[in-house]
Amino acid sequence: MGSAAELAAAALMVLGFPCLMLAALVPSIPAFAAAAAVTYLADHYLHRKGSYLVSRLSKVRAGLSIRFLIRQLLLILLLARLSLADNLIYYGAIACFIAFYGLQAPHGALTTLIRNRRRMPVATRNVDLASRIRIPDAPPRALLNRPAEKMLHLDLAAVVGILAGASLESAAIGYTGIGVTVAAGTLYVLALLPYVRGRKTPPSPEKVLDAVDGWLREYRPETVLYFSGSKDSAYQVNMWLETMEQLDTRPLVILRERVILQNLAPTTVPVVCVPGGVHLMNMDLSTVRVALYAANVGKNIHMLRVPTMKHVFIGHGDSDKLASVNPFSKVYDEVWTAGRAGRDRYAIADVGVRDEDIVEVGRPQLAPIQTWQGVPGDRMPTVLYAPTWEGWDDNPGNTSILLAGENIVKKLVQADPAVRVLYKPHPFTGTRSPQAKAAHQRITALIEKAAAARAADPRFTADTAAQTEARAELARIEARLAELAGGADKGDEAEASRDGVVDVARHEETARLRAEWNTAYWRSFPDWEHRVITGAEPRLYDCFNVSDAMVSDISSVVSDFIASGKPYAVTDSAELGVEEFKRQNTAVRAAVILSNGAKELGGLLDAVRAPSADPLAGDRGELKRYLLGPDEPKSIDRFNTAVAQLALKAETRNLGQETRITTGGPDVELADAVPVPRTSAAGEADGVDAG
């Protein structure tokens, strides 16, 4: 599927080819020229948009090269139908297109060779490779960005020249177009040649690997965050980057997929992306004592087999989902949970994770969430509605959007005394279910209508001068952020690795400006204005901090919001009943439970307006400690303590091994009798299933 514009362009392109054939058979030069123009423009539009439809056309034997070839063959047919088969322009056109396609073979070979040679065996960020190996600049973007499309479009000069020459009966015009096409194609091929030889070629994979190992020996990393996953899972590693920056030990992030590196958030921590298992197992990680894993995936085995470090599962969120008690967790030396709830989940699930191997470290990522101090006297309460998306199936408990969303929003915008509503849906909302998309659109319309009505109500006044000033501040900050990000896109993987050492001053300025942007954003409109918030900014935690209560669904959003201590409500969309709903979901035990009619919403609003009379306040405090641990010591301090203690265990184990080797004895003889796995060319140890 594509957008309406993409579908229209695809339809025009597909219909354009029958029109080309009809124009060639008639024959009609103007009609042929018009149909050709439509196919050229539609093709270019679809490629510029990166349309999914382009790849679908290739699957049905209508790929890019085929489309251009058909157009050229139909042009030859047109010349024949115009009785020009005995004219030199006819033979010139045939010779041109044969030569043109002859140039595409070396062009394709060169672009492929250049890309393969510039693909690093190990891609890095914040690693000083420039002082160790020479990595030349990437070829100009104009040469390698969509090269096949650019090469094929060079036939445009020949097509225009031949059509003009046939129409005006001027062979010179036709030959001029043919000459331009052949010359341009030849020059394109010649422009690529310097990048496959000499000083413009990057170093060999062996030299790159040696340089990375040299850097590792110098840097001596102690704690590694290891991650493997798909493009959509990049958030799972991004949420831990700030924690890694705050470690007392030397941190390192190891990624296994290039697509994750491309979607990695800015960080000051050194990052090494190692797609190949052989390369990873040959890297010098002898100084690493603790390896942290944010996801249970098969490629974890490549690091788990290293005995000189201790391995810890830290996960990527705290919830009652089955992923939180995955039996695979038995393979780690320890499992770190936020609070007591995580420990109890494993005990109840009985999946083989021992209680003594569980350590409660809190959630360092929740530090930006501010603790509630009540509604300030100078503004009305703000309620955040942050539902999750519809999920991959039609389970009614997935989201409140479908059955309860409109009821929730209607009651909030009609509340008396009035409250402000912020609606921040999950980014995936409506991507799978048309019904969820339609419900989201209706909710958005409700909020926008209520916001317009409130803006027209004379009881609500706004400080227009302050808002104008805030909007000007937003524009200034956004301009500076764009300037700071301007040099972030380095040509290709090799160049990005060479120049990927972060400028700490720019990094800190960016973080400061993002905080200033957030403050200016909330000041840029009245504090009573209902708002629909989509996109990455403002972030979810920023919405937490300006809200006094939240309505949501079963997801990690609820667990995170509990850190604020603010009242919250969760919708029982599957209608399990209050007691069963609380039994199945720990995070809702201190929540106002809503039915799909949302008639219980008054209890949440009462808690916001009169905190001292809130019957669930004590339960929320107790649940917060149960889910996330105590407020003191801070979570990052507990996390650092856990890292230090586990590193000591790893060091003790390694010293014990050295002692056995030095002193000899039965233990050493037994160890010598155990065959050492050999690493095969595929990157797996013989006899060991890497999963």
C-alpha positions as CSV (number, residue, x, y, z in Angstrom):
1,M,0.0,0.0,0.0
2,G,1.0,3.6,-0.5
3,S,-0.4,7.1,-0.2
4,A,-3.1,8.3,-2.5
5,A,-0.6,10.3,-4.5
6,E,1.7,7.2,-4.9
7,L,-1.3,5.1,-6.0
8,A,-2.2,7.7,-8.5
9,A,1.3,7.9,-9.8
10,A,1.6,4.1,-10.1
11,A,-1.8,4.0,-12.0
12,L,-0.6,6.7,-14.4
13,M,2.7,4.9,-15.0
14,V,1.0,1.6,-15.7
15,L,-1.6,3.1,-18.0
16,G,1.0,5.1,-19.7
17,F,2.6,2.1,-21.4
18,P,-0.5,0.9,-23.2
19,C,-0.9,4.5,-24.4
20,L,2.7,4.5,-25.6
21,M,2.0,1.3,-27.6
22,L,-1.2,2.8,-29.1
23,A,0.7,6.1,-30.0
24,A,3.4,4.0,-31.7
25,L,1.0,2.0,-33.7
26,V,-1.2,4.9,-34.8
27,P,1.6,6.5,-35.2
28,S,1.5,9.8,-33.4
29,I,4.6,11.6,-32.2
30,P,2.8,14.1,-29.9
31,A,0.7,11.4,-28.3
32,F,3.9,9.3,-27.8
33,A,5.7,12.2,-26.3
34,A,2.9,13.0,-23.9
35,A,2.6,9.3,-22.7
36,A,6.4,9.1,-22.4
37,A,6.4,12.2,-20.3
38,V,3.8,10.8,-18.0
39,T,5.7,7.5,-17.5
40,Y,9.0,9.3,-16.8
41,L,7.5,11.7,-14.3
42,A,5.4,9.1,-12.5
43,D,8.5,6.7,-12.3
44,H,10.7,9.5,-10.9
45,Y,8.0,10.5,-8.3
46,L,7.7,7.0,-7.0
47,H,11.5,6.6,-6.6
48,R,11.9,10.0,-5.0
49,K,9.2,9.0,-2.4
50,G,10.9,5.6,-1.9
51,S,7.5,4.1,-2.6
52,Y,6.8,0.5,-1.6
53,L,5.0,0.1,-4.9
54,V,8.3,0.3,-6.8
55,S,9.6,-2.9,-5.2
56,R,6.2,-4.5,-5.8
57,L,6.4,-3.8,-9.6
58,S,9.8,-5.6,-9.6
59,K,8.1,-8.7,-8.2
60,V,5.7,-8.9,-11.2
61,R,8.5,-8.5,-13.9
62,A,7.9,-4.8,-14.3
63,G,11.1,-3.5,-12.7
64,L,12.9,-0.3,-13.5
65,S,15.1,-1.6,-16.3
66,I,12.2,-3.4,-17.9
67,R,10.1,-0.3,-17.9
68,F,12.8,1.8,-19.6
69,L,13.6,-1.0,-22.1
70,I,9.9,-1.3,-23.1
71,R,9.7,2.5,-23.7
72,Q,12.8,2.4,-25.9
73,L,11.5,-0.6,-27.9
74,L,8.2,1.2,-28.4
75,L,10.2,4.2,-29.7
76,I,11.8,2.0,-32.2
77,L,8.3,0.7,-33.2
78,L,7.2,4.3,-33.6
79,L,10.1,5.0,-36.0
80,A,9.2,2.0,-38.0
81,R,5.5,2.9,-38.2
82,L,6.6,6.4,-39.4
83,S,8.3,4.7,-42.4
84,L,11.8,5.6,-41.0
85,A,13.1,2.1,-41.0
86,D,15.4,2.9,-43.9
87,N,16.5,6.2,-42.3
88,L,19.9,6.4,-40.5
89,I,18.1,7.8,-37.4
90,Y,16.4,4.4,-37.1
91,Y,19.7,2.6,-37.0
92,G,21.2,5.3,-34.8
93,A,18.5,4.8,-32.2
94,I,19.0,1.0,-32.2
95,A,22.8,1.5,-31.9
96,C,22.3,4.1,-29.1
97,F,20.1,1.9,-26.9
98,I,22.4,-1.2,-27.4
99,A,25.4,0.9,-26.4
100,F,23.5,2.5,-23.6
101,Y,22.6,-0.9,-22.1
102,G,26.2,-2.0,-22.7
103,L,27.3,0.8,-20.4
104,Q,24.9,-0.3,-17.7
105,A,26.8,-3.5,-17.0
106,P,30.1,-1.8,-15.9
107,H,28.1,0.9,-14.2
108,G,26.2,-1.6,-12.1
109,A,29.4,-3.6,-11.4
110,L,31.3,-0.5,-10.3
111,T,28.5,0.8,-8.0
112,T,28.2,-2.6,-6.4
113,L,32.0,-3.0,-6.0
114,I,32.3,0.5,-4.4
115,R,29.5,-0.1,-1.9
116,N,30.9,-3.6,-1.0
117,R,34.4,-2.2,-0.4
118,R,33.2,0.7,1.7
119,R,31.1,-1.6,3.9
120,M,33.0,-1.9,7.1
121,P,33.3,-5.3,8.8
122,V,32.9,-3.3,12.0
123,A,31.1,0.1,12.0
124,T,31.6,2.4,14.9
125,R,30.6,5.6,16.7
126,N,32.7,7.5,19.2
127,V,35.7,5.3,18.4
128,D,38.9,7.0,17.2
129,L,39.7,5.2,13.9
130,A,41.0,8.2,12.0
131,S,44.3,8.1,13.9
132,R,44.8,4.4,13.2
133,I,43.8,3.8,9.6
134,R,43.2,6.0,6.6
135,I,39.5,6.0,5.5
136,P,39.0,8.1,2.4
137,D,35.9,10.3,1.8
138,A,32.8,8.6,0.4
139,P,32.1,9.2,-3.3
140,P,29.9,12.2,-4.0
141,R,26.3,11.4,-3.1
142,A,25.2,12.2,-6.6
143,L,27.1,9.2,-7.9
144,L,25.8,6.5,-5.6
145,N,22.4,7.7,-4.5
146,R,19.8,5.7,-6.6
147,P,22.5,5.1,-9.3
148,A,20.4,2.7,-11.4
149,E,17.6,5.2,-11.7
150,K,20.0,8.0,-12.6
151,M,21.8,6.0,-15.2
152,L,18.6,4.8,-16.9
153,H,17.2,8.4,-17.0
154,L,20.1,9.4,-19.1
155,D,18.2,8.0,-22.0
156,L,15.9,11.0,-21.8
157,A,18.2,13.0,-24.1
158,A,18.2,10.4,-26.8
159,V,14.4,9.9,-26.5
160,V,13.7,13.6,-26.8
161,G,16.3,14.1,-29.6
162,I,14.9,11.2,-31.6
163,L,11.3,12.4,-31.2
164,A,12.2,15.9,-32.1
165,G,14.3,14.8,-35.1
166,A,11.5,12.6,-36.4
167,S,8.9,15.4,-36.0
168,L,11.1,18.0,-37.6
169,E,12.6,15.6,-40.1
170,S,16.1,16.6,-38.8
171,A,18.6,13.8,-38.4
172,A,21.0,16.2,-36.7
173,I,18.7,16.8,-33.8
174,G,18.3,13.0,-33.3
175,Y,22.0,12.4,-33.5
176,T,22.6,15.2,-31.0
177,G,20.3,13.5,-28.4
178,I,21.9,10.2,-29.1
179,G,25.4,11.6,-28.6
180,V,24.4,13.3,-25.3
181,T,23.0,10.0,-23.9
182,V,26.0,7.9,-24.8
183,A,28.5,10.6,-23.7
184,A,26.7,11.1,-20.4
185,G,26.6,7.3,-19.7
186,T,30.3,7.0,-20.5
187,L,31.2,9.9,-18.2
188,Y,29.1,8.4,-15.4
189,V,31.1,5.1,-15.7
190,L,34.4,7.0,-15.9
191,A,33.5,9.1,-12.8
192,L,33.1,5.9,-10.8
193,L,36.5,4.3,-11.7
194,P,38.7,6.3,-9.3
195,Y,36.8,4.9,-6.3
196,V,37.8,1.3,-7.0
197,R,41.6,1.8,-7.0
198,G,44.3,3.9,-5.4
199,R,43.9,6.1,-2.4
200,K,40.2,6.5,-2.7
201,T,39.6,2.9,-1.7
202,P,39.1,2.1,2.0
203,P,41.5,-0.2,4.0
204,S,41.0,-4.0,3.9
205,P,38.7,-5.6,6.5
206,E,41.7,-7.0,8.3
207,K,43.2,-3.6,8.8
208,V,39.9,-2.3,10.1
209,L,39.5,-5.1,12.5
210,D,43.1,-4.6,13.7
211,A,42.4,-0.9,14.2
212,V,39.3,-1.6,16.3
213,D,41.2,-4.2,18.4
214,G,43.9,-1.6,19.0
215,W,41.4,0.9,20.1
216,L,39.8,-1.7,22.5
217,R,43.2,-2.5,24.0
218,E,43.7,1.2,24.7
219,Y,40.2,2.0,25.9
220,R,39.8,-1.2,28.0
221,P,36.0,-1.4,28.2
222,E,34.6,-2.8,31.4
223,T,30.8,-2.9,31.0
224,V,29.1,-3.8,27.7
225,L,25.5,-3.2,26.6
226,Y,24.9,-5.9,23.9
227,F,21.9,-5.6,21.5
228,S,20.5,-7.4,18.5
229,G,17.2,-6.8,16.9
230,S,15.1,-5.3,14.0
231,K,14.8,-1.7,13.0
232,D,11.6,-1.3,15.0
233,S,13.3,-2.5,18.2
234,A,16.0,0.3,18.3
235,Y,14.0,2.0,21.1
236,Q,15.0,-1.0,23.3
237,V,18.7,-0.1,23.2
238,N,18.1,3.7,23.0
239,M,16.4,3.7,26.4
240,W,19.6,2.4,28.1
241,L,22.1,4.9,26.5
242,E,21.7,7.6,29.1
243,T,22.2,5.0,31.8
244,M,25.4,3.7,30.1
245,E,26.7,7.3,30.0
246,Q,26.3,7.5,33.8
247,L,28.1,4.3,34.7
248,D,31.2,4.5,37.0
249,T,32.9,1.9,34.7
250,R,34.1,2.3,31.1
251,P,31.0,1.6,28.9
252,L,30.8,0.1,25.5
253,V,27.7,-0.6,23.3
254,I,27.9,-3.6,20.9
255,L,25.3,-3.8,18.2
256,R,24.8,-6.7,15.7
257,E,22.8,-5.0,13.0
258,R,23.6,-2.0,10.9
259,V,20.0,-0.9,10.8
260,I,20.1,-0.5,14.6
261,L,23.2,1.7,14.3
262,Q,21.4,3.9,11.8
263,N,18.5,4.3,14.2
264,L,20.6,4.7,17.4
265,A,20.0,7.9,19.4
266,P,22.9,10.3,19.9
267,T,25.2,9.2,22.7
268,T,28.7,9.8,24.1
269,V,29.3,6.1,24.7
270,P,31.5,4.3,22.3
271,V,29.5,2.1,19.9
272,V,30.7,-0.9,17.9
273,C,28.5,-2.6,15.3
274,V,29.7,-6.1,14.5
275,P,27.3,-7.9,12.1
276,G,29.6,-11.0,11.7
277,G,29.7,-13.6,14.5
278,V,33.3,-14.5,13.6
279,H,34.4,-10.9,13.9
280,L,32.7,-10.6,17.3
281,M,34.3,-13.7,18.7
282,N,37.7,-12.6,17.6
283,M,37.4,-9.1,19.1
284,D,39.6,-8.4,22.2
285,L,37.0,-8.0,25.0
286,S,39.3,-9.4,27.6
287,T,38.8,-6.4,29.9
288,V,35.0,-6.6,29.9
289,R,33.6,-7.9,33.2
290,V,29.9,-7.3,32.9
291,A,27.7,-7.7,29.8
292,L,24.1,-6.3,29.8
293,Y,21.4,-7.6,27.5
294,A,18.3,-5.6,26.7
295,A,16.5,-8.4,24.7
296,N,16.3,-12.1,24.5
297,V,17.5,-12.9,21.0
298,G,19.4,-15.8,19.3
299,K,22.5,-13.8,18.6
300,N,23.1,-13.3,22.3
301,I,24.8,-16.7,22.3
302,H,27.8,-15.1,20.5
303,M,28.5,-13.1,23.7
304,L,27.1,-15.5,26.3
305,R,29.7,-18.1,25.5
306,V,32.5,-15.8,26.8
307,P,33.3,-17.0,30.4
308,T,35.5,-14.1,31.5
309,M,32.5,-11.8,31.9
310,K,29.3,-12.0,33.8
311,H,26.0,-11.8,31.8
312,V,22.9,-9.9,33.0
313,F,19.4,-9.6,31.5
314,I,18.2,-6.0,32.1
315,G,15.2,-6.1,29.6
316,H,13.5,-3.1,28.1
317,G,10.6,-2.3,30.3
318,D,8.6,-3.4,33.3
319,S,5.3,-5.0,32.8
320,D,3.3,-8.2,33.4
321,K,3.7,-9.4,29.8
322,L,5.0,-12.9,29.3
323,A,8.3,-11.5,27.9
324,S,9.1,-10.4,31.4
325,V,9.4,-14.0,32.6
326,N,11.0,-15.6,29.5
327,P,12.5,-19.0,30.4
328,F,15.5,-18.1,28.3
329,S,16.5,-15.8,31.2
330,K,18.0,-18.9,32.8
331,V,21.1,-18.5,30.7
332,Y,22.2,-15.3,32.4
333,D,24.3,-15.1,35.5
334,E,21.8,-12.6,36.9
335,V,18.5,-11.0,36.1
336,W,18.0,-7.4,37.1
337,T,14.5,-6.2,37.8
338,A,13.1,-2.8,38.8
339,G,11.6,-3.8,42.1
340,R,10.1,-6.7,44.1
341,A,7.4,-7.2,41.5
342,G,9.9,-8.5,39.0
343,R,11.3,-10.9,41.5
344,D,7.8,-12.2,42.3
345,R,6.9,-12.6,38.6
346,Y,9.8,-15.1,38.2
347,A,8.8,-17.0,41.4
348,I,5.2,-17.3,40.2
349,A,6.2,-18.2,36.7
350,D,8.6,-20.9,37.9
351,V,10.7,-20.9,34.7
352,G,14.0,-21.8,36.4
353,V,15.4,-18.4,37.3
354,R,16.7,-18.7,40.9
355,D,15.7,-16.0,43.4
356,E,19.4,-15.5,44.4
357,D,20.2,-14.6,40.8
358,I,17.7,-11.7,40.8
359,V,18.9,-8.2,41.7
360,E,16.5,-5.2,42.2
361,V,18.1,-2.1,40.6
362,G,15.2,0.2,39.9
363,R,14.6,1.9,36.5
364,P,17.3,4.6,35.9
365,Q,15.4,5.7,32.8
366,L,12.6,7.1,35.0
367,A,14.8,9.8,36.6
368,P,13.3,12.6,34.4
369,I,9.8,11.8,35.7
370,Q,8.9,14.4,38.4
371,T,7.0,13.5,41.6
372,W,3.6,15.0,41.9
373,Q,3.1,18.0,44.3
374,G,-0.5,18.6,43.5
375,V,-2.2,20.9,41.0
376,P,-0.6,24.4,41.0
377,G,-3.1,27.0,42.1
378,D,-2.7,29.1,39.0
379,R,-4.0,26.6,36.5
380,M,-6.6,23.9,35.9
381,P,-5.8,20.2,36.2
382,T,-4.4,18.5,33.1
383,V,-5.4,14.9,32.3
384,L,-3.3,12.9,29.8
385,Y,-5.0,10.2,27.7
386,A,-2.2,7.9,26.4
387,P,-3.7,4.7,25.0
388,T,-1.6,2.0,23.5
389,W,-2.1,0.7,20.0
390,E,-4.4,-2.1,18.7
391,G,-1.6,-4.7,18.6
392,W,-1.3,-7.6,16.1
393,D,-4.6,-9.3,16.9
394,D,-8.1,-8.2,17.7
395,N,-8.0,-8.9,21.5
396,P,-10.4,-6.3,23.0
397,G,-8.0,-5.8,25.9
398,N,-5.2,-4.5,23.7
399,T,-6.4,-0.9,23.5
400,S,-9.2,1.4,24.9
401,I,-9.2,3.3,21.6
402,L,-11.9,1.1,20.0
403,L,-14.5,0.7,22.7
404,A,-13.8,3.4,25.3
405,G,-11.7,6.1,23.8
406,E,-14.5,8.4,22.6
407,N,-16.4,8.0,25.9
408,I,-13.3,8.9,27.9
409,V,-12.6,12.0,25.9
410,K,-16.2,13.2,25.9
411,K,-16.4,13.0,29.7
412,L,-13.0,14.7,30.1
413,V,-13.8,17.7,27.8
414,Q,-17.2,18.0,29.4
415,A,-15.9,17.8,33.0
416,D,-17.2,20.4,35.5
417,P,-15.0,21.9,37.0
418,A,-13.1,21.9,33.8
419,V,-9.9,20.1,33.0
420,R,-7.4,20.3,30.1
421,V,-7.0,17.1,28.0
422,L,-3.8,16.0,26.4
423,Y,-4.1,13.2,23.9
424,K,-0.9,11.3,23.0
425,P,-1.7,8.1,21.1
426,H,0.9,5.3,20.5
427,P,2.8,5.9,17.3
428,F,1.5,2.7,15.8
429,T,-2.1,3.5,16.4
430,G,-4.2,2.7,13.3
431,T,-1.3,1.0,11.4
432,R,-3.0,-2.4,11.4
433,S,-6.6,-1.8,12.2
434,P,-8.8,0.6,10.0
435,Q,-11.3,0.6,12.9
436,A,-8.6,1.9,15.3
437,K,-7.5,4.5,12.8
438,A,-11.0,5.7,12.4
439,A,-11.5,5.8,16.2
440,H,-8.3,7.8,16.6
441,Q,-9.5,10.3,14.0
442,R,-12.9,10.7,15.8
443,I,-11.1,11.3,19.1
444,T,-8.8,13.8,17.5
445,A,-11.8,15.6,16.0
446,L,-13.5,15.6,19.4
447,I,-10.5,17.2,21.1
448,E,-10.0,19.8,18.3
449,K,-13.7,20.8,18.4
450,A,-13.6,21.1,22.2
451,A,-10.4,23.2,21.9
452,A,-11.9,25.5,19.4
453,A,-15.0,26.0,21.5
454,R,-12.9,26.8,24.6
455,A,-10.8,29.3,22.7
456,A,-14.0,31.1,21.7
457,D,-15.3,31.1,25.3
458,P,-14.7,34.6,26.9
459,R,-14.1,32.8,30.3
460,F,-10.8,31.5,29.0
461,T,-8.2,34.2,28.4
462,A,-4.7,33.9,27.0
463,D,-1.5,35.9,27.3
464,T,-0.9,36.3,23.6
465,A,2.3,38.3,24.1
466,A,3.8,35.5,26.2
467,Q,2.7,32.9,23.6
468,T,4.2,34.9,20.7
469,E,7.4,35.1,22.6
470,A,7.4,31.4,23.3
471,R,6.8,30.6,19.6
472,A,9.7,32.8,18.6
473,E,11.8,31.0,21.2
474,L,10.7,27.7,19.7
475,A,11.7,28.9,16.2
476,R,15.1,30.0,17.5
477,I,15.8,26.7,19.3
478,E,14.6,24.6,16.3
479,A,16.9,26.5,14.0
480,R,19.9,26.0,16.2
481,L,19.0,22.3,16.6
482,A,18.9,21.9,12.9
483,E,22.2,23.6,12.6
484,L,23.8,21.3,15.2
485,A,22.3,18.2,13.4
486,G,23.4,19.5,10.0
487,G,26.8,17.7,9.9
488,A,25.4,14.5,11.4
489,D,24.8,12.7,8.1
490,K,28.2,11.5,7.0
491,G,28.3,10.1,3.5
492,D,28.4,6.3,4.1
493,E,29.2,3.7,6.8
494,A,33.0,4.1,6.4
495,E,33.0,7.9,6.6
496,A,30.5,7.9,9.5
497,S,32.8,5.5,11.4
498,R,35.8,7.7,10.7
499,D,34.1,10.9,11.7
500,G,31.7,9.5,14.3
501,V,33.4,10.8,17.4
502,V,30.8,12.9,19.1
503,D,31.5,16.5,19.9
504,V,30.7,16.5,23.6
505,A,30.1,20.3,23.7
506,R,27.6,20.0,20.8
507,H,26.0,17.0,22.4
508,E,25.5,18.8,25.7
509,E,24.2,21.9,23.9
510,T,21.7,19.7,22.1
511,A,20.5,18.2,25.3
512,R,20.1,21.7,26.9
513,L,18.3,23.0,23.9
514,R,15.9,20.1,23.9
515,A,15.0,20.9,27.5
516,E,14.5,24.6,26.6
517,W,12.4,23.5,23.6
518,N,10.1,21.5,25.9
519,T,9.6,24.5,28.2
520,A,8.9,26.9,25.3
521,Y,6.5,24.4,23.7
522,W,4.2,24.3,26.8
523,R,4.4,28.1,27.1
524,S,3.4,28.5,23.4
525,F,-0.3,27.9,24.0
526,P,-2.7,28.5,26.9
527,D,-2.5,26.1,29.8
528,W,-6.2,25.4,29.4
529,E,-6.0,24.4,25.7
530,H,-6.8,20.8,24.8
531,R,-4.1,19.3,22.7
532,V,-3.4,16.4,20.4
533,I,0.2,15.4,20.6
534,T,1.8,13.2,18.0
535,G,5.3,12.7,16.8
536,A,8.5,12.3,18.9
537,E,8.3,15.7,20.6
538,P,7.3,16.5,23.2
539,R,8.3,13.1,24.6
540,L,6.0,10.9,26.7
541,Y,7.8,11.7,30.0
542,D,7.5,15.5,29.3
543,C,3.7,14.9,29.0
544,F,3.8,13.1,32.3
545,N,5.4,16.0,34.0
546,V,2.8,18.6,32.8
547,S,-0.1,16.3,33.6
548,D,-1.8,15.7,37.0
549,A,-3.4,12.4,36.1
550,M,-3.4,9.8,33.3
551,V,-5.8,7.5,31.5
552,S,-4.1,4.6,29.7
553,D,-4.2,0.9,28.9
554,I,-2.1,-2.1,30.0
555,S,1.4,-1.3,28.9
556,S,4.8,-0.1,30.2
557,V,3.3,3.4,30.0
558,V,1.3,2.7,33.2
559,S,4.3,1.2,35.0
560,D,6.4,4.3,34.1
561,F,3.7,6.8,35.1
562,I,3.5,5.2,38.6
563,A,6.9,6.7,39.2
564,S,5.2,10.1,39.4
565,G,2.9,9.1,42.2
566,K,0.0,10.8,40.4
567,P,-3.5,9.4,40.1
568,Y,-4.1,7.2,37.1
569,A,-6.9,5.2,35.5
570,V,-6.7,2.1,33.3
571,T,-9.4,0.8,31.1
572,D,-10.6,-2.8,31.4
573,S,-11.5,-2.9,27.7
574,A,-11.9,-6.7,27.8
575,E,-14.4,-6.4,30.7
576,L,-12.7,-8.9,32.9
577,G,-14.1,-7.2,36.0
578,V,-12.3,-5.1,38.6
579,E,-11.0,-7.9,40.8
580,E,-9.8,-10.2,37.9
581,F,-8.3,-7.2,36.1
582,K,-6.2,-6.3,39.2
583,R,-5.3,-10.0,39.8
584,Q,-3.9,-10.3,36.2
585,N,-2.2,-6.9,36.1
586,T,0.0,-5.8,39.0
587,A,0.4,-2.2,37.6
588,V,-3.4,-1.5,38.0
589,R,-3.7,-2.4,41.6
590,A,-3.7,1.3,42.6
591,A,-5.6,2.6,39.6
592,V,-9.1,3.7,39.0
593,I,-10.5,0.9,36.8
594,L,-12.6,2.2,34.0
595,S,-15.3,0.2,32.1
596,N,-15.8,0.9,28.4
597,G,-18.5,3.5,29.3
598,A,-15.9,5.4,31.4
599,K,-18.5,6.2,34.1
600,E,-15.9,5.7,36.8
601,L,-13.8,8.6,35.5
602,G,-15.2,10.9,38.2
603,G,-13.2,9.0,40.8
604,L,-10.0,10.0,39.0
605,L,-11.0,13.6,38.7
606,D,-11.9,13.8,42.4
607,A,-8.5,12.5,43.3
608,V,-6.9,15.2,41.2
609,R,-9.0,18.0,42.7
610,A,-8.7,16.8,46.3
611,P,-5.5,14.9,46.8
612,S,-5.9,14.8,50.6
613,A,-9.1,12.8,50.1
614,D,-7.7,10.4,47.5
615,P,-8.4,6.8,48.7
616,L,-5.8,5.3,46.5
617,A,-2.8,7.6,47.4
618,G,-1.4,5.2,49.9
619,D,-1.8,2.3,47.5
620,R,0.0,4.2,44.8
621,G,3.0,4.8,47.1
622,E,3.1,1.2,48.1
623,L,2.8,0.0,44.5
624,K,5.5,2.3,43.3
625,R,7.9,0.8,45.8
626,Y,6.8,-2.7,44.9
627,L,7.2,-2.2,41.1
628,L,10.2,0.2,41.0
629,G,12.0,-0.1,44.3
630,P,12.6,2.6,46.9
631,D,13.4,6.3,46.0
632,E,16.7,6.1,48.0
633,P,19.3,5.3,47.1
634,K,18.7,6.5,43.6
635,S,18.2,3.9,40.9
636,I,21.4,4.9,39.0
637,D,23.4,4.4,42.2
638,R,21.9,1.0,42.8
639,F,22.6,0.1,39.1
640,N,26.2,1.1,39.5
641,T,26.5,-0.9,42.7
642,A,25.1,-4.0,41.0
643,V,27.6,-3.5,38.1
644,A,30.5,-3.2,40.6
645,Q,29.5,-6.2,42.6
646,L,29.1,-8.4,39.6
647,A,32.4,-7.2,38.1
648,L,34.0,-8.3,41.3
649,K,32.5,-11.8,40.9
650,A,33.8,-12.0,37.4
651,E,37.3,-10.9,38.5
652,T,37.2,-13.4,41.3
653,R,36.3,-16.2,38.9
654,N,39.0,-15.2,36.5
655,L,41.7,-15.1,39.2
656,G,40.6,-18.5,40.3
657,Q,41.1,-19.8,36.8
658,E,44.5,-18.3,36.6
659,T,45.5,-19.9,39.9
660,R,44.4,-23.3,38.7
661,I,46.4,-23.0,35.6
662,T,49.5,-21.8,37.5
663,T,49.4,-24.4,40.2
664,G,48.1,-27.3,38.2
665,G,46.3,-30.2,39.7
666,P,43.2,-32.4,39.0
667,D,41.1,-29.4,38.1
668,V,43.5,-28.4,35.4
669,E,43.8,-31.9,34.1
670,L,40.1,-32.2,33.9
671,A,39.9,-28.9,32.1
672,D,42.6,-30.0,29.7
673,A,40.5,-33.1,28.9
674,V,37.6,-31.1,27.8
675,P,37.9,-30.3,24.1
676,V,37.9,-26.6,23.2
677,P,35.3,-25.7,20.6
678,R,36.8,-24.7,17.3
679,T,35.3,-21.7,15.4
680,S,34.1,-22.5,12.0
681,A,34.0,-20.2,9.0
682,A,30.3,-19.5,9.6
683,G,31.1,-18.0,12.9
684,E,29.7,-20.8,15.1
685,A,31.6,-23.0,17.4
686,D,31.7,-26.6,16.3
687,G,29.2,-28.7,18.2
688,V,27.6,-25.6,19.8
689,D,24.1,-24.5,18.7
690,A,24.1,-20.7,18.5
691,G,20.4,-20.5,18.4
